Amino acid sequence: MTSATRGQIIPLFLTVVAFFGLSLALYAFIHILNLFPTQTKIITQIRPVDVLVGMTIYLKTSIDFAIFIGNLMRKNTGLKKRIAIEFGTAAGNALGTLSILAVWFFLKGAPVALLVMIVIASLVLFRMAQESFEEFLHKGTFLQFHKSVSFLNQQVKIINKVSKPFINFIIPNLSLISVKKMSFFPLLFFSFTIPFILGLDDFAGYVPLFSIVNVFSFSIGVFLGHMLLNIGLFIMPKKTTSLVENPAILLLGGLAFVGIASWGFYEAFKILLSLLGF
């Protein structure tokens, strides 16, 4: 086996190993959560549709991640550094997802806290929808949809203008950090932090979905999406980055964000009515 072939096969194999290892960790984590005395338990059942939802949402929210990791890999070449990037980002993504899952699990028994969390997450999704719509309009393709998308974007912008001071205080709009060459362990740690630096709004956006999907399956889908994105970035970074920026994906993603955010507000409204005794 040549060094070039080994440099491709080993990181790809470890990417798959990381996916299954983190999925087992998720399974164990949920069983630990289910030990707490709560009214409802998380069902550890794999539902293909919910896995697909989790994978799709993750891939759509990872445009900035794909661009950043592509640049990081170009600056840090070699087998060891690819392994550091893979394990670091996979662990960071998993820990971020588990953290949001834990917060949701413990707050769902506290209606007021859960209401606030769902509203914040929904507002974040509206901000992400605006970014998707504006990027879609900027592409200059699918012109037949531009008028409708532009109208919808204007309505979303009104919501975002009102919520901007509050949302920016909670989740600031962080810019991409300059990419540089690093040794193995600093690169491993830095890769671990990337999902937190670039993905706080992505993690928050999962919350409204937890009331309508199987949480375990959805999280598996998030891990699967991360694995597929890393595989694509390792094999063909330019094509993978261009795929996640495809106008059709931007449009569908923006519409999905609006739909999920609207559902989140509906769920929050139901919680509010129950608190008021209706």
Buried (B, 14 or more C-beta within 10 A) or exposed (E): EEEEEEBBEBBBEBBEBBBEBBBEBBEEBBEEBBEEEEEEEBEBEEBEEBBBBBBBBBBBBBBBBBBBBBBBBEEBEEBBBBBBBBBBBBBBBBBBBBEBBBBBBBBBEEBEEBBBBBBBBBBBBBBBBBBBBBBBBEBEBBEEBBEEBEEBBEEBBEBBEEBBEEBEEEBEEEEEEEBEEBEEEEBBEBBBEBBBBBBBBBBBBBBBBBBEBBBBBBBBBBBBBBBBBBBBBBEEBEEBBEBBBBBEBBBBBBBBBBEBBBBBBBBBEEBBEEEEEE
